[in-house]
Amino acid sequence: MSPTDASRPRLPTLAPSAPFTPFTLGSLTLRNRIVKSATYEGMVHEGLPTPALVRHHRELAAGGTALTTVAYCAVSPDGRTFSEQLMMSDRAIPAYAAVTDAVHAEGGAAALQLGHAGGFSKSRELRLRRAPLGPSFAANPYGLLSGIPFVYALREPDLRAIEADFVAAAVRARSAGFDAVELHLGHGYLLSQLLSPVTNRRTDAYGGSLDNRLRFPLRVLAAVRAALGPGFPVLCKMNLDDGVPGGLHVEEAVEIARALERGGASALVLSGGMVSRSAFFLLRGERPLRAMISVEPKAAQKLALALFGPLFVKAYPFEPLFFLPLARRVRAAVRLPLALLGGVTSRADLERALALGFELVALGRALLHDPGLPGKYARGEAERSGCEPCNLCIAEMDRPGGVCCAQVPAQLARREREVAAGWHRQAAG
Ligand SMILES: Cc1cc2nc3c(=O)[nH]c(=O)nc-3n(C[C@H](O)[C@H](O)[C@H](O)COP(=O)(O)O)c2cc1C
C-alpha cells in the first residue's frame, strides 16, 4: 500500500453493485432493488389502460426497473378522484394483462397501486348523491366547481362495500398478471384520510385514538392479504408526515408502520404529504402554477388556481433523499422491507439508501425523465439523474396522451404521434 492510499479516508465496504442485487419479496424475486414509484400516467380511456400505458411500463422494464408500479387505479367508480381515471373491473383485465405481459417480456415485474379517493374527489358522477364519502362530514373545496361541495361521513355499510371493492380489485389485479399490489394509504386519499387526525374527526370506533384510526386500513389490509394468500406481495404506501398542521407526524407514522408489519404488509413505501393540502410536500421543487392552470379544463378552475394558487399551494425546496430523516425513524422500528422514496437522484443515493438498511429504493420523476436510468447506473454510464425537478410532469399527466417529461423533446414528440394515432381513445389489449 502506498502512503497516499493509507492517508485516504476509508470508504464503507459496500459492494458497488448492491442496488443491482436481487431481492425476494414474498413469492416474488426482483432482479434488483429499483422500484418505479407510482406516478399517475393519465394513459386511460373510459377507465381502461391505453396502448400508451403498455408502452410506458414496457419502457421502464426495458430500462432496468425491477418493479414498475401502475399508478392510482380506483377500486370502484365512486373511489375516483376524477372521472377519467383508471379503474379495475372484469372488463378491464385484458387491458391490464397487456401491460403486465409487456413488463414480463422485458424481465421486469409489475405492481398495481389500488386506491380510493374518499372525500378528495371532483368526479362529476357523484353529483346529487350522498357523495363523496370520507371519514367525517366536511367541505370539499376541490369538488366545489364540479358540483360536489361536501364530503359525507362513511357509515358501516359503506366501509363494508369499500373493503370488498379493495379485495375484488386486488384479486382481479392478480388475474391480470400483476406480481404485486400496492395499497395507497398515503397522500390524503381515503385510507390516509382515516389515518390522519386532520381529516378524521369521528367519535366512533374509527376515529380518535390511533388504534381507532388504524381500524379500517388494517381491515382492508387483512382482507386483501387473506384473499391473495401469504406469499403474494402486498406493499403499502404510507405517509411519514402529512405536511399539514394538525396532521399525521412521524411519531404516529412509526406506530402505523409497526401495525402494518403485524397486519401482513410485505413492504412499505415511505412517502408523505396530502395532495389536497400539501401537494409539494410530497414532491419538493418548483411549483409549475402556469402549466397547472393551462391544463385545468374549466375557466372557473383556471381563475381559482390563478388567484389562490400562489397563496395556498405552498412551496418546499428540493433536496436529495428528502424523506430520509423521517424514513430512518421507521427503519429503526420495523423489520419488514422498506422502500426509500423521495429525491433519489443519483447512483450514490441508491447505494446510500441500501447502506442505511433500506432494502428497496423507489424513484418517480427520475424515471419519468429517463426510463433507461437503472441500466445506465448499472453499466456505469450515468452517475445522476437529469431531472431538474421542474415538476412540469404534474401538468403533463393531464394532457391528452398522458404523462411525459416536458424537458425531453423526444418524449413530447412521441406523445404527439401517439395522440395522432388515436392511442388516447383506445383500450390496450
Ligand atoms: C407526475 C406525478 C404523478 C404522481 N402520481 C402519483 C400517484 O398516482 N400515486 C402516488 O402514490 N404518488 C404519485 N406521485 C408521487 C410519486 O410517487 C413520488 O412519491 C414523488 O414523485 C416523490 O418521488 P421522486 O422524488 O422520486 O419523484 C406522483 C408524482 C408525479 C411527479
The ligand as an SDF file (V2000), in Angstrom:
LIG
                    3D

 31 33  0  0  0  0  0  0  0  0999 V2000
  -46.4500   13.2960  -12.3460 C   0  0  0  0  0  0  0  0  0  0  0  0
  -46.5660   12.6490  -10.9970 C   0  0  0  0  0  0  0  0  0  0  0  0
  -47.6860   11.8810  -10.6870 C   0  0  0  0  0  0  0  0  0  0  0  0
  -47.7820   11.2320   -9.4470 C   0  0  0  0  0  0  0  0  0  0  0  0
  -48.8520   10.4080   -9.2050 N   0  0  0  0  0  0  0  0  0  0  0  0
  -48.8550    9.6320   -8.0900 C   0  0  0  0  0  0  0  0  0  0  0  0
  -49.8420    8.6270   -7.9170 C   0  0  0  0  0  0  0  0  0  0  0  0
  -50.7150    8.4250   -8.7520 O   0  0  0  0  0  0  0  0  0  0  0  0
  -49.7770    7.8780   -6.7890 N   0  0  0  0  0  0  0  0  0  0  0  0
  -48.8000    8.0610   -5.8470 C   0  0  0  0  0  0  0  0  0  0  0  0
  -48.7920    7.3480   -4.8500 O   0  0  0  0  0  0  0  0  0  0  0  0
  -47.8550    9.0000   -5.9910 N   0  0  0  0  0  0  0  0  0  0  0  0
  -47.8450    9.7750   -7.0980 C   0  0  0  0  0  0  0  0  0  0  0  0
  -46.8370   10.6820   -7.2890 N   0  0  0  0  0  0  0  0  0  0  0  0
  -45.7650   10.8030   -6.2600 C   0  0  0  0  0  0  0  0  0  0  0  0
  -44.5770    9.8830   -6.5700 C   0  0  0  0  0  0  0  0  0  0  0  0
  -44.9240    8.5260   -6.4950 O   0  0  0  0  0  0  0  0  0  0  0  0
  -43.4380   10.1150   -5.5840 C   0  0  0  0  0  0  0  0  0  0  0  0
  -43.9480    9.8700   -4.2930 O   0  0  0  0  0  0  0  0  0  0  0  0
  -42.8640   11.5440   -5.6690 C   0  0  0  0  0  0  0  0  0  0  0  0
  -42.7330   11.9340   -7.0240 O   0  0  0  0  0  0  0  0  0  0  0  0
  -41.5060   11.6380   -4.9760 C   0  0  0  0  0  0  0  0  0  0  0  0
  -40.5880   10.7630   -5.5800 O   0  0  0  0  0  0  0  0  0  0  0  0
  -39.4420   11.3060   -6.6130 P   0  0  0  0  0  0  0  0  0  0  0  0
  -38.6730   12.3630   -5.8700 O   0  0  0  0  0  0  0  0  0  0  0  0
  -38.6200   10.0930   -6.9250 O   0  0  0  0  0  0  0  0  0  0  0  0
  -40.1420   11.8580   -7.8050 O   0  0  0  0  0  0  0  0  0  0  0  0
  -46.7460   11.3850   -8.4930 C   0  0  0  0  0  0  0  0  0  0  0  0
  -45.6350   12.1790   -8.7950 C   0  0  0  0  0  0  0  0  0  0  0  0
  -45.5360   12.8050  -10.0240 C   0  0  0  0  0  0  0  0  0  0  0  0
  -44.3210   13.6160  -10.3330 C   0  0  0  0  0  0  0  0  0  0  0  0
  1  2  1  0
  2  3  1  0
  2 30  2  0
  3  4  2  0
  4  5  1  0
  4 28  1  0
  5  6  2  0
  6  7  1  0
  6 13  1  0
  7  8  2  0
  7  9  1  0
  9 10  1  0
 10 11  2  0
 10 12  1  0
 12 13  2  0
 13 14  1  0
 14 15  1  0
 14 28  1  0
 15 16  1  0
 16 17  1  0
 16 18  1  0
 18 19  1  0
 18 20  1  0
 20 21  1  0
 20 22  1  0
 22 23  1  0
 23 24  1  0
 24 25  2  0
 24 26  1  0
 24 27  1  0
 28 29  2  0
 29 30  1  0
 30 31  1  0
M  END
$$$$
